[in-house]
Structures are given as structure tokens and as C-alpha cells.
Amino acid sequence: MTKNPLKGWQVDRSDIRTRGVDLQRPECILAERDGTLWTADARGVMKLNNDGSQALIRQQGVADRDLNAAAMLMGGSLPNGIAFDRDGHILIANFGTDAIELMTRDGQSRTLHDRIDGEPLGKTNFVLTDSRGRIWFTVTTRLQPWTRSINEKAPDGYVGLIDEKGIRIVADGFVGTNEIRLDAKEEWLYVVESNARRISRLRVAADGSCSDREVFGPSNLGGIPDGFAFDAFGNLWITLIMAERLVALTPEGELLTLLDDGKPEVVAEFDRHFYDGTMTPEVMASCKGSLAPWMASLTFGGPDLRTVYLGSLLGTSLPYFRSPVAGLPLSHWHTR
């Protein structure tokens, strides 16, 4: 049996470098084969070029947004999850406008969907495209304000699908739906349930319907999962936001800690409020690591897909380091 390359390995903090400057809420990152990075930004989408230059692509008609821990909990445009469609345009799950949007690379934007079954979508969080060009998306909650879902642990999150048939819900009843990923064969859809502190997965049929839901790995990951990505070995790398940890679930379901930037006493206080249902923005703001504050996502990039970039909600750059194993390519990797 081939040894898992993550067994016994952890990130060496002295090897971490950064890309980008003065970013605002770089929550989600896309990597292209030529080394270009795109990251969600509170003001639009930031393009990071190989030569160190960067350009903010503003969504046309969307005003600038000042960022602080309290402001990100409020309304207004706030690009969150991003993905490439099959034409190379950027799909945006807008956490502020509660919509799925499409933006060209020069910023021309339009709303694809803001309602489903005649009702508002809810708090749109993440968007993903598969090899067939279908658009998968998540809604964290329909509660108003959405922050209620943290304390109430409401199971009202869902996963939606947009294809030639239109838009529809394919799975619901999730507790704080966040990022989603497909496995290498696109046979299973993995779903982050942030407020349940677990990963669930569902079997995907050819028509996009989902069944056989089950919890993947531990029923409690020891922190709030936010973003995740598969590597080529089958490990599922996961960020635990506010615990400020990067962990990995092996194919056998074993949990490995790869990087820990949290403060134990602060995390313990956060957990107390989380389980008591007394969470406040102030408690959340205290959980701020030094590497990728409010560590929210990760993306594999570089020509060999062995460079790991970390996204965050309160960071101003993208920390990155080398991995002992390549990432699983996303659907755009072989087409762009």
C-alpha cells in the first residue's frame, strides 16, 4: 500500500511566503495554469499576476465597501465564493446581495439568479462548476439576519444546481452550508456544514440528483470547517476558521493537523460561546491568527498543483507554501 504523503508531515512556518498586498477579505481563490490567481475581494475580484502586479476588477455598478469585522456581517455586495464557468467568466456567490452572479474578466456583471421556487435564495455562500459546465452553489441559511444561524444551528442550508433545466435545490437540511467539492470521478458531492462542525457527502446521479447522504470523517472536527480541497491522494484538506487550523481528512477518515495558528485560550472561549448559543461579533473578532486571519479556504496552484494558497476573511495577502502532494485539479484546470 502506498504511504499517505501527509502522514507525519506538517507545514513549516519558515517556508510560508505571501502573494498580493492590500487585499480585502480574500475569501476564495482560483488558480490558473499560467500562475495567475484570482481572489474574491470585498470590492470585487482581485487578479494577481505572475510578475507581482495585481488589478482589482470591480463589478460594474457595485460600490466600494469598507471592511472590518463588524461590517462583513452586514449587507451590501460582498463576493464570497468564486468559480470559472466554461467560458472563463467568473461566477460569484455574493454573500451581500444573496445572489449568484456572473462577471466577465473586465467587470461586466449580471445577476443569474436571486430567487428559487419563487422565494429569495437566502445567504449565498459558494459556487462550483463541474466537468459538464453545470453550476453547483450553496446557501448557508435563510434566517434573517444570517448570523442567527450560528447560535440557533438552524438546519436550513441547502445545495442548488443550475443547468439546462434551470435552477433547483438538490439537497437541503444542512447546518450552515459552506463550501462544496466533487471527488475525482464526480461521483460524490462533499458538503461543509460549518455550524455542525462536520463534512457530509452525497452520491451524485447523472441528472444531478443527490442521495445516500452520510457524514464523512468525524462527526465533530474540533472546529468550524469553512473551505476545503482534495489532493491527488484523496486527502481532504480543510480550514477550521477561527480555530485558525488547517487539517486533513485521510481517505480512511483519520484527522491530521497540518498547521495550527490558533491561541488555545481564545479558541476555548470561542467554543464556549458557540455551544452556549451566545456568539457575538466581538467574540469572533478575537479569534484572529497571524498567518491567514480567519482562515477560510485553500487552493492548490502552481504548474504542478503543489503550491497551497490560503484564503482568509481578515487577511490582506495570500500565504502560500509547498505541499508534498499535488492537489486535485478543478474542472477549469484542463480547459483554461
C-alpha positions in Angstrom: 0.0 0.0 0.0 1.3 3.5 -0.9 2.1 5.6 2.1 0.0 8.7 2.6 2.3 11.6 1.9 0.6 13.7 4.6 1.4 11.2 7.4 4.0 12.7 9.7 4.1 16.0 7.6 3.2 19.5 8.8 3.7 22.9 7.3 7.0 24.6 8.2 6.1 28.1 9.1 9.5 29.4 8.0 8.7 28.2 4.4 5.5 30.3 4.1 5.6 33.2 1.7 2.8 35.6 0.6 1.3 36.9 -2.7 -0.8 40.1 -3.0 -0.9 43.2 -1.0 -3.8 45.3 0.5 -6.4 42.7 -0.3 -9.7 42.9 1.4 -11.4 39.7 2.5 -9.6 37.3 0.1 -12.1 34.6 1.0 -11.9 32.3 -2.1 -9.0 31.8 -4.5 -8.9 30.4 -8.1 -5.6 29.4 -9.7 -4.9 29.1 -13.4 -2.2 27.0 -15.1 -0.2 30.1 -16.1 0.2 31.0 -12.4 -2.4 33.8 -12.4 -4.5 33.9 -9.2 -8.0 35.4 -8.8 -9.4 36.0 -5.4 -12.7 37.3 -4.1 -12.3 40.8 -2.6 -14.7 43.0 -0.7 -14.6 45.4 -3.6 -14.9 42.9 -6.4 -12.3 40.3 -7.6 -8.6 40.8 -7.5 -6.3 39.4 -10.2 -2.8 38.6 -9.1 -0.3 38.3 -11.9 2.9 36.3 -12.0 5.1 39.4 -12.2 3.8 40.6 -8.8 1.4 43.1 -10.2 -2.3 43.0 -9.3 -5.5 44.5 -10.6 -8.8 45.0 -8.9 -11.7 44.1 -11.2 -14.7 45.9 -9.9 -18.2 44.6 -10.5 -19.8 47.4 -12.6 -22.4 49.3 -10.6 -21.3 47.9 -7.3 -20.0 50.5 -4.7 -16.8 50.1 -2.7 -17.0 48.5 0.7 -15.0 49.3 3.8 -14.0 46.1 5.6 -13.9 45.4 9.3 -15.1 42.5 11.5 -18.5 44.1 12.1 -19.1 45.4 8.5 -18.7 41.9 7.0 -21.7 40.8 8.9 -23.9 43.4 7.3 -25.5 43.9 3.9 -24.1 45.2 0.6 -22.2 43.5 -2.2 -19.7 41.0 -0.8 -18.2 38.5 -3.3 -17.6 35.2 -1.4 -17.2 32.0 -3.4 -16.0 32.3 -7.0 -15.5 29.8 -9.8 -14.8 29.9 -13.6 -17.6 29.0 -15.9 -16.7 27.0 -19.1 -16.1 30.3 -21.0 -13.7 31.6 -18.4 -16.0 34.1 -16.9 -16.2 34.4 -13.1 -19.2 33.1 -11.2 -19.8 34.8 -7.9 -21.8 33.7 -4.9 -22.4 37.1 -3.4 -22.8 36.9 0.3 -24.0 40.5 0.4 -26.6 40.6 -2.4 -27.8 37.0 -1.8 -27.4 36.1 -5.5 -25.5 34.1 -7.9 -23.8 36.5 -10.3 -21.7 36.3 -13.5 -18.8 38.7 -14.1 -16.6 38.9 -17.2 -12.9 39.4 -16.7 -13.3 43.2 -17.3 -16.0 43.5 -14.6 -19.3 43.5 -16.6 -21.7 41.8 -14.2 -25.2 40.5 -14.1 -27.4 38.5 -11.8 -28.0 35.0 -12.8 -30.4 34.1 -10.0 -31.6 35.7 -6.8 -34.7 33.6 -6.3 -35.6 29.9 -6.3 -39.1 28.4 -6.3 -40.4 32.0 -6.1 -38.5 32.7 -2.9 -35.3 34.6 -2.2 -32.2 32.4 -2.4 -31.0 33.1 1.1 -27.4 33.7 2.1 -25.5 32.5 -0.9 -22.0 31.3 0.0 -20.2 29.2 -2.5 -20.2 28.2 -6.2 -18.6 25.3 -8.1 -18.6 24.1 -11.7 -18.3 20.5 -12.8 -16.8 19.0 -15.9 -20.1 19.3 -17.7 -20.3 23.0 -17.0 -23.1 22.7 -14.5 -23.1 25.2 -11.6 -23.5 24.0 -8.1 -24.0 26.5 -5.3 -24.7 26.7 -1.6 -26.9 28.8 0.6 -25.8 28.9 4.3 -29.2 29.8 5.7 -32.4 31.7 5.0 -32.6 33.2 8.5 -32.6 37.0 8.8 -30.1 38.2 9.9 -28.0 35.2 8.8 -25.9 35.4 12.0 -28.8 33.9 13.9 -27.8 30.6 12.2 -24.6 30.5 14.2 -26.3 30.4 17.6 -29.5 28.6 16.5 -27.7 25.9 14.5 -30.6 26.0 12.1 -30.7 23.1 9.6 -32.0 25.3 6.8 -29.0 25.4 4.5 -29.1 23.8 1.0 -27.2 22.9 -2.1 -28.6 24.1 -5.5 -27.8 23.2 -9.1 -28.1 25.4 -12.2 -28.1 23.5 -15.6 -30.0 23.4 -18.8 -33.2 22.7 -16.8 -32.8 25.9 -14.8 -32.2 26.3 -11.1 -33.3 23.8 -8.4 -32.5 22.6 -4.9 -30.8 19.1 -4.9 -30.1 18.7 -1.2 -31.2 20.5 1.9 -31.3 20.3 5.7 -27.7 21.3 6.2 -26.5 23.2 9.3 -24.6 26.2 7.9 -23.8 25.1 4.3 -20.5 26.4 3.2 -18.1 25.1 0.5 -18.8 22.1 -1.7 -16.4 19.9 -3.7 -16.7 16.9 -6.0 -14.4 13.9 -5.9 -12.2 13.0 -8.8 -14.9 11.0 -10.6 -17.6 13.4 -9.7 -19.5 10.6 -8.0 -19.7 12.2 -4.6 -20.5 15.7 -3.6 -18.9 16.8 -0.3 -20.6 19.5 1.8 -19.2 21.6 4.6 -21.7 22.0 7.4 -20.0 24.8 9.3 -22.3 25.1 12.3 -22.5 21.3 12.7 -18.6 21.1 12.6 -18.7 18.3 10.1 -18.4 17.2 6.5 -21.2 15.4 4.8 -21.3 13.8 1.4 -24.0 12.6 -1.1 -23.9 10.4 -4.1 -24.4 12.3 -7.3 -26.5 10.8 -10.1 -26.1 11.7 -13.8 -29.1 14.1 -13.7 -27.6 15.9 -10.7 -29.9 14.4 -8.1 -28.2 13.6 -4.8 -28.8 10.7 -2.4 -27.3 8.4 0.3 -26.3 11.3 2.5 -23.7 10.5 5.2 -21.2 12.1 7.4 -17.6 11.8 6.2 -15.0 11.5 8.9 -15.5 12.6 12.5 -19.0 13.9 13.5 -17.1 16.9 15.1 -13.9 18.2 13.5 -13.0 20.1 16.6 -13.6 23.5 15.0 -15.8 25.2 12.4 -14.9 24.0 8.9 -15.1 26.6 6.2 -13.2 25.8 3.0 -11.7 22.5 1.7 -10.0 20.9 -1.2 -8.9 17.4 -2.3 -5.4 16.4 -3.1 -4.5 13.8 -5.7 -4.0 11.1 -3.0 -7.6 11.6 -1.8 -6.9 13.6 1.4 -9.5 16.3 2.0 -7.7 19.5 3.3 -10.0 21.7 5.5 -9.6 25.1 7.1 -11.1 25.4 10.6 -12.0 29.1 10.7 -11.4 31.0 14.0 -9.7 27.9 15.4 -7.1 29.0 12.8 -6.1 25.4 11.9 -5.5 23.6 8.7 -6.4 19.9 8.9 -6.8 17.0 6.5 -9.1 14.0 6.5 -7.4 10.9 5.0 -9.5 8.6 2.8 -9.9 6.4 5.9 -11.3 9.3 7.9 -8.3 10.0 10.1 -7.9 13.7 11.0 -4.4 15.2 10.6 -3.3 18.6 11.8 -1.2 20.3 9.2 -0.9 23.9 10.6 -2.1 25.4 13.8 -2.1 29.2 14.2 -4.7 29.5 16.9 -4.5 30.6 20.5 -5.8 27.8 22.7 -7.4 30.0 25.4 -9.1 32.2 22.8 -10.4 29.2 20.8 -11.7 27.7 24.1 -13.6 30.9 24.8 -15.0 30.9 21.3 -16.1 27.3 21.6 -17.9 28.0 24.8 -19.9 30.8 23.2 -20.5 28.6 20.1 -22.0 25.8 22.1 -23.9 28.1 24.5 -25.5 29.9 21.6 -24.1 33.2 22.8 -21.8 34.1 19.9 -21.2 37.8 19.2 -19.1 39.6 16.5 -16.7 40.7 19.3 -16.0 37.1 20.4 -15.5 36.1 16.7 -13.1 39.1 16.2 -10.9 37.9 19.0 -10.0 34.7 17.1 -7.5 36.2 14.7 -4.4 34.3 13.8 -1.2 35.8 12.4 -0.9 33.9 9.1 -4.3 34.0 7.5 -6.6 35.7 10.0 -10.0 33.9 10.0 -8.5 31.1 7.8 -11.3 30.4 5.3 -10.2 28.5 2.3 -7.4 26.9 0.4 -6.5 26.3 -3.2 -3.9 24.2 -4.9 -1.9 26.0 -7.7 1.4 26.2 -9.4 2.3 24.3 -12.6 2.4 21.0 -10.6 -0.5 21.9 -8.3 1.7 21.5 -5.2 1.5 25.1 -4.1 -1.1 25.7 -1.4 -2.7 29.2 -1.1 -4.7 30.1 2.0 -7.7 32.5 1.8 -9.0 34.4 4.8 -11.6 36.9 5.8 -9.4 39.4 7.6 -6.1 38.9 5.8 -4.5 41.3 3.3 -2.4 38.8 1.4 -2.4 35.1 0.4 0.0 33.0 2.4 1.4 30.0 0.4 3.7 27.0 0.9 4.6 23.8 -0.9 2.8 20.6 -0.4 4.2 17.0 -0.5 1.3 16.0 -2.7 -0.4 17.7 -5.7 -4.0 19.0 -5.5 -6.9 17.5 -7.4 -7.4 19.7 -10.4 -10.7 21.6 -10.6 -12.8 21.4 -13.7 -11.3 24.6 -15.3 -7.7 23.3 -15.0 -7.6 21.4 -18.3 -9.7 23.8 -20.2 -8.2 27.2 -19.4 
